[in-house]
Amino acid sequence: MALTISTVAFSATKTESIKVSGNCESCKARIEKAAKVSGVAKATWSEKTKVLTLVYDPAKVKSDDVQKKIAAVGHDTPKFKATSTVYNALPGCCKYR
């Protein structure tokens, strides 16, 4: 009798809530697009709460790396701030400072 054993590896995901500065639907689109890097399964930013809910695989991407990408497009997180140059280039409705 032959016995076959198969193992299915499930990657563990982590869900994290990150405060991200922004104001409007344009901000939402920009923040979510920046956050959707390889290893991120879901990124949803709330205009009302200013919180990004991030579902990601910590074996593939770090939260800090995602936050750096968000800051690079003009939105502050608790750990990383957008440069003045990038922030000043945002549309007027997106300026939160």
N, C-alpha and C positions, 0 to 999 in steps of 0.2 A: 504494500500500500504506500502510495506516495502522498506526502503531506506538504502542501505549499503554504508558506506563511508570508503574508504580505503586510508591510508596515506602511501606513499612511502618515506622513508628517504634516502636522498642522502648525502653521506659523501663528504665533501668539500676537495679537494686536493689542495696542494700548489706546485708551481714550483719554484725552487731556483737554482741559478747558484753559484757553489762553486769552487774556484781555488784549485786545488790539484796537488802537485808536482809529476812528473813521466816522463818517457821517451818513452816507447815502448809498443808494443802489450801485453807483459807480465804484464806490469804495468796496462794497461787498464783492463785486465782480473781480476787482483788482486783487483783493486780499485772498479770495478763494483760488484764483488762478495761480497766484504766487505760491500758495501753500500746497498745491497739487503736484508735488515732486514724486519721483520714484520712491515707493515705500509707503506713500500716503494713500489710504483707501477712501477716506472721506474728509472733506474740509468744509464746514458750514459756519459762516459768520453771521451773527445777529446784529442788525442795525440798531435794534432797541437796547439790547444788553451790552453791546460792544465786546462780545465774547465769541471767540473762534473755537468750535468743537472740532478737534482733530482726532481722527482714528488712523493709526499708523502702525507699522511693523518696526519696533525699535532695533531689530537686527539689521534693518536696511537703511533707516534714516533716524537722525536724532532730532528731538524737538528744537534744540538750539539752531540746527541747520535750517529748519523750516522758518523759524522766527527771523533769522538773518535774511532769508529770501523776502519775507514780508517787509522788513525794514528797508530792503533795497528798492522796493517799489513805492516807498513813501509813508509807511504806516508803522507807528511805534508799538513795541511790545514791552512788557516789563524788563526784559533783558537787553533788548536792542532798540536803538533809536534811529530813525531815518535821518540821513544827512540833510542839512539845510538846503542844499542844491536840489536834491530829489524832492523834498517836501515842497519847496517853493514852486516846483514845476507842476504840482498837482492842480487840477481845476479848482476854481474858487469854492465850489460846493463841497469839496473834499478836505478843505483846510480845517483842522480840528485844534490847532494850537492857538 
